[in-house]
């Protein structure tokens, strides 16, 4: 029997405050207050030699003085009583807060339990033989990511979606592939494109459910006619390390701000469009990437200081990188690549820029 897929419960146990029983404590405090007041009254009378009450104008303890002593004693008792009232109110508040925390934890546990059940269902769908069921699982995972009760759970959903992109799609055999192989190839291709549409839609500024700031592992993924145009990479790591670009892909109008975007050792053999891209902060790394065929277009791209690196870039005889209309600081390593290959077109001044 297959083991049920379940995510860790993010709800941490919090120790409840241990509150002492107030009955004996309050009785003792009240008794002590009465005893203190009575003792103070008796002590005052003792100091004065327990004088007899005197009429107005005669020797002895004036009635007004005695009343003052009684008021002082009752004032002490009242003060202690007020303190007891504050203690009772404080305890009541602590009990209410503890009950509210227990209720919140119970609700979070229930939400996480339901989330785990939905995740298990989606995971089963991803492994189904039917492409339609697998596609339903992809949409279910995206919905779970949108509704995830914690950042960690959302990142987990994103990781699963990105990992599915690395599932190899069986190549069609040369000649006459079987109808079943053609259907399977087309279905897997549609699933992969659906995942990328889901991800890129949530990385655009107008997205109602933003996934900005999360990590996206696209390493070793094959891209073919995909569209990242207009996305914003803000925070997190977006990793295209050793990715393979076999069809035209658009990164036009993307914005990189505070993210680490890596194309290390990526293999590009198609037209890739970075027109009007803004590399403002963070880092963009094309180190050791290979442009085998096609044109990598950076027309109108803006490069912030120290953001981009093309160290070790290789441009083949059938490849081209066009930076002629780019602005900003020349990326590191680009001048060296231009000196080694005639397929690197730079704007005036960039060729002489130190790497």
N, C-alpha and C positions, 0 to 999 in steps of 0.2 A: 504494500500500500504506500502510495507517495506521501512524503512528509508535507504537512501543510505549511505553506509559505506564510511567515508572520514577521512583522517588523517589531523592533523593540519599542516598549512603552516608554515614551519620553517623560511620563509623569513621575517625578521623584517624590519619595516619601518624606514628609515634613513632620518632625516631632511636634505633637500638640503640647501646649503649656500645661504643666501640672498645677492645678489650683487647689489650695488647701481648703478643708471644710471650714466654712465661716461661722457656723453656729456656736461652737465652743469659743472660738476666738472673739466673736462679738460679745458674748456673754461675759467673758473675762474682761474685755476692754470696758464694757459698761459698768461692771461691778467695780473695776479699778477707778473709773472716773467718779462714781458716787463716793467711793471711799476716800479718794483724793480731795473731793470737795468738802466732805464732812470733816476730814482730818485737818484741812486748812482752816475751817471755821473753828474747830476745837483748839487748834494750835494758837489761833489769834486770841481766843478767849483766855487760853492758859497764860499767854504772855501778859495779858492785862489783868491776871489774877481772878478770872471768872467774876467780874464785877456784876453787881445786881443792876437791873434796869432802873434808870432814874427818871423821875419826872423832869419836865423842863425847868431849868434853873437850879436843880439840885445836883449833889455829887453822885457819881456812878456812871454807868455806861448809857450814853444817850441812845434812844431808840433808833435815831437816824444812822448812828454808827453801826449798830447791830444789823440794820437793814443793808447797809453797804457791804458788810462782811457776807451776809447771806447772798446778795447779788453776785459778789465775786465768786463765791463757791458755785452758784448755779451757772455762772458764765463759763467756768472751767468745765463743768459737766456738759454744757451746751456745745462748747468747742470740741470736746472729745466726741460728742454725738455727731457733730458735723463731719468730723474726720471719718467716723464709722460710715456715715452716709456716702462719702466719697469713695471709700473702699468698696462698699457694696455696688456702687455704680460702675466702678472700674472693673470689678469682677464680672458684672453682668455684660459689660462691653467685650471683655476678653472671651467670655463664653460664646457670645454672638459671633465674634470674629472667627473663633475656632470652628463653630458650626458652619459658617460660610465657606471657610477653607475646605472643610471636609466635603461640602456640597460641590464646590468647584472641582476638587480632585476626582470626585465620583463622576462628574460630567465629562471631565477630560479622559478618564479611563474608558467611559462608555464611547466617547468619540473615537478614541484610538482603537478600541475593539472593533467598531464598525469600519474604521479605515483599514484595519488589517484584513477584515473579511472581504472588503471590496478589492484590496490589493491582491489577495489570493485568487479571487475570481479573474481579475485582469491578467495575472501571471499565467493562469491556466489557459486563458484565451490566446496568449502569445504563442503557446506551444501547440496550438491546435493545427490539424492538417488543413482546415479550410482557410483560404486567404481572407475571406470575408470575416470570419471569426477573429483572425489575427488583427485585422484592421479595426474591429470593434474593441479589441484589447488595447490597441494603441490610443484610441480616443478615450478609453476608460482611464488609462494611465495619465493622460494629459489632464483630464478632469480631476483626478486625485491630486496631481501636482498643484493645480489651481486652488484646491480646497484643503491642502495639507495643513494640519494644526501646528506644525513647527517648521522652521527653516531646514532642519536636518532631514525631515521626511520629504520635503519638496525636492531637496537636492538628490535624495535617493531615487525619486521618480524620474528626475532629469537624467541621472546616471543610467537607469534602465533603458530609457528611450535612446540615449546615445549609444549604448552598448548594442542595441538591436541594429543600428546602422552598420555595425561591423560583422553582422552575420553574413557569410558569403552567399552571393546569389549565383546559383549554378549557371555557368556560361552555356550558351546554346552551341550545340555541335555544328560543325560546318556541314554544308550540304542541305539536307532536308531534316531539320529537327522535328521531333514528334509534336503533335498538337498539345499534348500534356506538358511537355517541356516549355513550349511557347507560352502557355497560360501561366505556368508557375513563374517563369522569368518575368513576365509582365506584371503579375500580382506582387511579387517581391519588390519590383521597381516602384510600383505605386505605393506600397507600404513605406518604403524608404523616403519617397518624396512627401508623403503625408507627414511623416515625422519631422522633416525639415520645414515644411509649411507651418506645422504647429509651433516649432521652436522659434522660427524667425518672426512669426506673427506676435509672439510675446516679447520679442526684443525690440519692437518698434515703439516709438514714444507714445503713440495713441493706444497702445494695448490696454484693455481693461484689466487683464491679469498679467502684470509685469513679472518677467523672470530676470530682470536686470540684476547684476551683482552675483549671479551664480556661476558655477564652473560648468563648462561644456567640453567634453572629451570627444573630439572628432578625429583623433589620431588613427591613422591607417584606414580611414574611411575613403571610399571611392565616390567622387562627386561628378555628376553628369547632368548638365543643364539644370542647375539648381539656382535659387534666387535668394541672396542675402541682402538685396538692395534696401537701403534705408534703415538698417538695423543700427542699434546703439550698443556697443560693448562697454559697459560701465561697471568696473569692478570685476573681480573674479578672474578665472583663467579660461581662455578660449583656445583650445589646443588642436591645431591642424597638423601636428608633427607627423611626417611621413604620409600625409594624406595624398591621394592620387586624384588629379583633376583630368578627366578624360573627355569632358564635354564643356561647353561654354557655361561659365558661372559668373553671376553678377554680384559684386560687392560695391556697386555704385552708391554714392551718398552715405556710406556707413560713417559712423562716428566712434572713435576709440577715445575714451576718457577714463583714465584710472584702471584700465584692464590690462592684463597680459595676454596678448594675442600672438600665438606662435605658429609659424609656418616652417619650422626647421625641417630640413631634408624633404620638404614636400616636392612632389613631382608633378609639374604642370605641362600638359601637352594639348592645351586648347586655349581659346581666347578667354581671358579672365579680366573683368572690367572693374577697376578701382577708381573710376572717374569721380571727381569731386569728393573723394573720401577725405575725412578730417582725422588725422592722427595727432590728437591734441596733448594727451598725457598718458602715462602708463608706459607700455612698451609694445612694439610690433617687431617680431623677429622672423626674418626670412633667411637666416643663416644657413648656408649649405643647401639652399633650395635649388632645384634644377628646372629651367624652362626649356623643355625639349622641342616643343612646337607651339605655334600660336603666338598671339600678342598679349602681353600683360600691360594693360593701359592704365596710366596714372594721370590722365589729363585733368587738370584742375584740382589735383589732390593737394592737401595742405599738410606739411610735416612740421610738428612742433620740435623744439630743441631737444636733441638727445633721445627722441622717442623711438625711431626706426633704425633697424640694422639689417644690412644685406651682405654681411661678411661671408665670403666663400660662395657667393651666388654664381651659378653656372648657367650660361645661356648658350644653347646649342645653335647649330647652323640654321636650323629651321625655326628658331625661337626669337622673340623680340620683347624688350621691355621699353616702354615709352614714357619717360618722365618729362618730356619737353615743356609741357604747360603746367608742371607742378610748381609749388611755391613753398617757401619756408627753408629750413636748414637741410642741407644734403644729408641723407641717411648715411650712417657708418658703413664702410665697405663698398659703397656704390661706385665711387670713383675708380677703385681698383678693379671692379668687375667691368667697368667701361673700357679700361685700358687693355683688358684681356679679351674682350669680345666686341665686335662691331655691332652686335645686336642690342646694345644698351644705349639708348638715346637720352641725353641729359640736357637740362636747360643751361644757358650761359652761366658760367661761374661755378657750377657744381663739379666739373671735371677737375678743377684745381683745388677743390675743398680737401683739407686733410682728413684722412680716415681716423 
